[in-house]
Amino acid sequence: MESPEYSTKLEPKNGCIASAMDIIGSKWTALILRDLSSGPKRFSELEKSVGSINPRTLSQRLDDLEGHAIVTRQTYPEVPPHTEYTLTGKGQDLVPVLRAMSAWGDKYYDASC
């Protein structure tokens, strides 16, 4: 077990990392955020870019992210109507976290992963 001294250096108060993981720790969520970091995307664009995600799962993850104010959904009243998803300011604040994850993955990437 890690000492409390170590954990306080890593996080300002206990539970900060756990709170972040509650939001971004679900499967596919980091990839959705990765793809939204380059700008607004339609549902179908996210389906293709994220990979083999089930549409229902994608919808659930987007709803969760919207509920946490990480993503906004904008529906345009056109024929046919379309919806775009965009990162909020709070969501943009996660981009450096994703970059750090990417750098770690690049440094320790193993082809057998």
C-alpha positions as a LaTeX table, in Angstrom:
\begin{tabular}{lrrr}
\hline
Residue & $x$ (\AA) & $y$ (\AA) & $z$ (\AA) \\
\hline
Met1 & 0.00 & 0.00 & 0.00 \\
Glu2 & 1.30 & 3.44 & $-0.90$ \\
Ser3 & 1.93 & 5.94 & 1.81 \\
Pro4 & $-0.43$ & 8.93 & 2.08 \\
Glu5 & 2.58 & 11.21 & 1.51 \\
Tyr6 & 3.10 & 9.77 & $-1.97$ \\
Ser7 & $-0.52$ & 10.06 & $-3.03$ \\
Thr8 & $-0.83$ & 13.67 & $-1.86$ \\
Lys9 & 2.10 & 14.63 & $-4.10$ \\
Leu10 & 0.33 & 13.08 & $-7.07$ \\
Glu11 & $-3.14$ & 14.46 & $-6.40$ \\
Pro12 & $-4.14$ & 17.57 & $-4.44$ \\
Lys13 & $-6.69$ & 15.63 & $-2.40$ \\
Asn14 & $-7.72$ & 11.99 & $-2.21$ \\
Gly15 & $-10.21$ & 10.96 & $-4.86$ \\
Cys16 & $-9.19$ & 13.31 & $-7.68$ \\
Ile17 & $-7.81$ & 10.52 & $-9.86$ \\
Ala18 & $-10.79$ & 8.30 & $-9.07$ \\
Ser19 & $-13.16$ & 11.12 & $-10.06$ \\
Ala20 & $-11.37$ & 11.59 & $-13.38$ \\
Met21 & $-11.44$ & 7.86 & $-14.04$ \\
Asp22 & $-15.18$ & 7.77 & $-13.38$ \\
Ile23 & $-15.54$ & 10.03 & $-16.41$ \\
Ile24 & $-12.80$ & 8.92 & $-18.82$ \\
Gly25 & $-12.14$ & 5.37 & $-17.63$ \\
Ser26 & $-14.94$ & 3.65 & $-19.53$ \\
Lys27 & $-14.00$ & 1.65 & $-22.60$ \\
Trp28 & $-14.02$ & 3.78 & $-25.78$ \\
Thr29 & $-14.31$ & 7.12 & $-23.95$ \\
Ala30 & $-10.69$ & 8.19 & $-24.45$ \\
Leu31 & $-10.96$ & 7.35 & $-28.16$ \\
Ile32 & $-14.15$ & 9.40 & $-28.49$ \\
Leu33 & $-12.42$ & 12.33 & $-26.79$ \\
Arg34 & $-9.38$ & 11.86 & $-29.04$ \\
Asp35 & $-11.54$ & 12.14 & $-32.13$ \\
Leu36 & $-13.52$ & 15.12 & $-30.84$ \\
Ser37 & $-10.30$ & 16.95 & $-29.98$ \\
Ser38 & $-9.85$ & 17.80 & $-33.66$ \\
Gly39 & $-13.27$ & 19.46 & $-33.90$ \\
Pro40 & $-17.01$ & 18.74 & $-34.10$ \\
Lys41 & $-18.05$ & 15.31 & $-35.36$ \\
Arg42 & $-21.28$ & 13.69 & $-36.41$ \\
Phe43 & $-22.35$ & 10.42 & $-34.83$ \\
Ser44 & $-21.54$ & 8.49 & $-38.00$ \\
Glu45 & $-18.07$ & 10.05 & $-38.18$ \\
Leu46 & $-17.38$ & 8.97 & $-34.60$ \\
Glu47 & $-18.64$ & 5.46 & $-35.36$ \\
Lys48 & $-16.10$ & 5.15 & $-38.18$ \\
Ser49 & $-13.17$ & 6.84 & $-36.47$ \\
Val50 & $-13.45$ & 5.15 & $-33.06$ \\
Gly51 & $-13.45$ & 1.65 & $-34.52$ \\
Ser52 & $-15.64$ & $-1.33$ & $-33.83$ \\
Ile53 & $-17.83$ & 0.40 & $-31.25$ \\
Asn54 & $-21.46$ & $-0.64$ & $-31.05$ \\
Pro55 & $-23.77$ & 2.31 & $-31.94$ \\
Arg56 & $-25.68$ & 1.85 & $-28.69$ \\
Thr57 & $-22.44$ & 2.00 & $-26.69$ \\
Leu58 & $-21.33$ & 5.11 & $-28.57$ \\
Ser59 & $-24.65$ & 6.75 & $-27.82$ \\
Gln60 & $-24.35$ & 5.85 & $-24.12$ \\
Arg61 & $-20.79$ & 7.19 & $-23.89$ \\
Leu62 & $-21.78$ & 10.44 & $-25.61$ \\
Asp63 & $-24.76$ & 10.82 & $-23.25$ \\
Asp64 & $-22.47$ & 10.24 & $-20.25$ \\
Leu65 & $-19.96$ & 12.79 & $-21.51$ \\
Glu66 & $-22.74$ & 15.28 & $-22.15$ \\
Gly67 & $-24.05$ & 14.68 & $-18.62$ \\
His68 & $-20.60$ & 15.53 & $-17.23$ \\
Ala69 & $-20.43$ & 18.69 & $-19.42$ \\
Ile70 & $-17.46$ & 17.27 & $-21.35$ \\
Val71 & $-19.32$ & 17.23 & $-24.68$ \\
Thr72 & $-22.15$ & 19.29 & $-26.14$ \\
Arg73 & $-24.64$ & 18.06 & $-28.70$ \\
Gln74 & $-25.97$ & 20.43 & $-31.36$ \\
Thr75 & $-28.88$ & 19.30 & $-33.54$ \\
Tyr76 & $-29.46$ & 21.13 & $-36.81$ \\
Pro77 & $-33.06$ & 21.27 & $-38.10$ \\
Glu78 & $-32.30$ & 20.26 & $-41.68$ \\
Val79 & $-33.71$ & 17.56 & $-43.88$ \\
Pro80 & $-32.47$ & 15.10 & $-42.91$ \\
Pro81 & $-31.60$ & 16.52 & $-39.46$ \\
His82 & $-28.06$ & 16.02 & $-38.23$ \\
Thr83 & $-26.33$ & 16.25 & $-34.89$ \\
Glu84 & $-22.78$ & 17.25 & $-34.10$ \\
Tyr85 & $-20.80$ & 16.63 & $-30.94$ \\
Thr86 & $-18.15$ & 19.05 & $-29.70$ \\
Leu87 & $-15.84$ & 19.19 & $-26.70$ \\
Thr88 & $-16.69$ & 21.86 & $-24.14$ \\
Gly89 & $-13.99$ & 23.89 & $-22.40$ \\
Lys90 & $-14.02$ & 21.25 & $-19.67$ \\
Gly91 & $-13.56$ & 18.61 & $-22.37$ \\
Gln92 & $-10.70$ & 20.57 & $-23.96$ \\
Asp93 & $-8.98$ & 20.50 & $-20.57$ \\
Leu94 & $-8.70$ & 16.71 & $-21.01$ \\
Val95 & $-6.67$ & 17.01 & $-24.22$ \\
Pro96 & $-3.33$ & 17.32 & $-22.36$ \\
Val97 & $-4.25$ & 14.17 & $-20.41$ \\
Leu98 & $-4.85$ & 12.34 & $-23.69$ \\
Arg99 & $-1.56$ & 13.66 & $-25.08$ \\
Ala100 & 0.25 & 12.34 & $-22.00$ \\
Met101 & $-1.46$ & 8.96 & $-22.45$ \\
Ser102 & $-0.43$ & 8.96 & $-26.10$ \\
Ala103 & 3.18 & 9.80 & $-25.24$ \\
Trp104 & 3.28 & 7.00 & $-22.68$ \\
Gly105 & 1.78 & 4.57 & $-25.20$ \\
Asp106 & 4.33 & 5.63 & $-27.80$ \\
Lys107 & 7.21 & 5.19 & $-25.37$ \\
Tyr108 & 6.15 & 1.77 & $-24.14$ \\
Tyr109 & 4.21 & 0.47 & $-27.15$ \\
Asp110 & 4.55 & $-3.24$ & $-27.66$ \\
Ala111 & 3.34 & $-4.78$ & $-30.92$ \\
Ser112 & 1.77 & $-7.63$ & $-28.96$ \\
Cys113 & $-0.71$ & $-5.23$ & $-27.28$ \\
\hline
\end{tabular}
